[in-house]
Amino acid sequence: MKSLFKFNKELCTACGACLLACIDQNDNNIDNGELFRHVFTIEEGENIEYFSLACIHCNEPKCLGVCPKNCFKKEEGFIVLDNQNCIGCKLCEKACEYGALIYGNDGKANKCNGCIERYKCGMDSPCVMVCPTGALKFNK
């Protein structure tokens, strides 16, 4: 599936720099687990794989079509969520195969917006900028 962000698990070391950059940029409430990006390790025997996961802004996003309140829109390749009218039905969460949707204390959906405001100013997303190995890239 083509997306706005590319992740190369072969280059990832699970250092967490992308996660910290995301938290800093978005002022996420980490005490409530309201994180747009997750970094984790999967170990199977001697095989170890590292992942950094957030909304990848799919070209054909399933979340876009299932929201009864039309809270999602595609803007310059980004999947943007305006959760003002969100009713917390979680249909978008069920539709997203990447687990990118989170729900805050208000019961409304939230997710990575790709730092679209930075993109509009010609800057990369902080998660991409701080990745020391180049595992996370913007697919321009």
C-alpha positions in Angstrom: 0.0 0.0 0.0 1.4 3.4 -1.0 1.6 5.9 1.8 3.0 9.4 2.7 5.5 7.9 5.2 7.9 5.1 4.5 9.4 3.0 7.3 12.4 0.7 6.8 12.5 -1.8 9.7 16.0 -2.9 8.6 17.3 0.5 9.6 15.3 1.0 12.8 17.1 0.6 16.2 14.0 1.4 18.3 15.9 4.4 19.8 12.7 6.3 20.4 13.9 9.6 19.0 10.8 9.7 16.6 8.5 9.1 19.6 10.0 11.8 21.7 9.9 14.3 18.7 6.2 13.5 18.2 5.4 13.9 21.9 7.2 17.3 21.9 5.6 18.5 18.7 2.1 17.5 19.7 2.2 18.0 23.4 0.7 14.5 23.9 -0.7 13.4 27.3 1.7 10.5 27.9 0.1 9.8 31.3 -3.1 8.8 29.5 -1.3 6.9 26.8 -2.4 9.5 24.2 0.5 8.8 21.8 0.3 9.2 18.0 3.5 7.2 17.5 4.6 3.9 19.1 8.0 2.3 19.1 8.3 -1.4 19.9 10.4 -4.5 19.6 9.3 -7.9 18.5 11.5 -10.8 19.6 11.0 -14.3 18.2 13.8 -16.6 19.3 17.0 -15.0 18.1 15.1 -12.8 15.6 14.6 -9.2 16.7 12.7 -6.6 14.8 12.1 -3.0 15.6 9.1 -0.9 14.6 8.0 2.7 14.7 4.3 3.0 14.0 1.9 5.9 13.5 -0.6 6.9 10.9 1.1 6.4 7.5 -1.4 8.6 5.6 -2.5 5.9 3.2 -3.3 6.7 -0.4 -6.6 4.9 0.0 -7.5 5.3 3.7 -10.2 3.1 5.1 -10.9 5.5 7.9 -11.9 8.2 5.5 -15.0 6.3 4.2 -16.4 4.9 7.4 -16.8 8.0 9.6 -20.5 8.8 9.9 -19.7 12.4 10.7 -17.1 12.9 7.9 -14.4 13.9 10.4 -11.6 12.8 8.0 -10.4 14.5 4.9 -7.5 14.2 2.5 -5.4 17.3 2.2 -2.2 17.5 0.2 -1.8 13.7 0.7 -2.3 13.8 4.4 -5.3 12.2 6.2 -6.5 15.0 8.5 -8.9 14.4 11.3 -11.1 17.2 12.7 -12.6 15.5 15.7 -14.9 18.3 16.7 -18.0 16.3 15.5 -16.6 12.9 16.5 -19.2 10.8 18.3 -16.7 8.1 19.5 -18.2 5.3 17.5 -14.7 3.8 16.8 -15.6 2.8 13.2 -12.4 4.5 12.1 -10.3 2.5 14.6 -11.8 -0.7 13.4 -11.2 0.2 9.7 -7.5 1.2 10.2 -5.2 -1.8 9.8 -2.3 0.1 11.4 -3.9 0.8 14.7 -3.3 4.5 14.2 -6.3 5.9 16.0 -6.3 6.7 19.7 -9.1 8.0 21.9 -8.7 10.6 24.6 -10.5 11.1 27.9 -13.2 13.0 25.9 -13.9 9.7 23.9 -13.1 11.3 20.6 -10.7 9.9 18.0 -7.3 11.4 17.5 -4.3 10.5 15.4 -1.0 11.7 13.8 -1.7 14.6 11.3 1.7 14.2 9.7 2.6 17.6 11.0 0.8 19.0 8.0 1.3 22.6 9.3 5.1 22.1 9.1 4.8 20.6 5.6 2.9 23.7 4.4 5.9 25.8 5.6 8.3 23.6 3.7 9.6 21.6 6.8 9.7 17.9 7.4 7.9 16.2 10.3 10.0 16.1 13.5 9.8 12.3 13.6 11.5 12.1 10.2 14.0 14.8 11.0 15.3 13.2 14.2 15.6 9.6 12.9 19.4 8.9 13.2 19.4 6.0 10.8 16.9 7.2 8.1 14.5 4.4 8.9 11.6 6.9 8.8 11.2 9.0 5.7 8.7 11.2 4.0 7.5 9.8 0.7 7.3 12.9 -1.4 
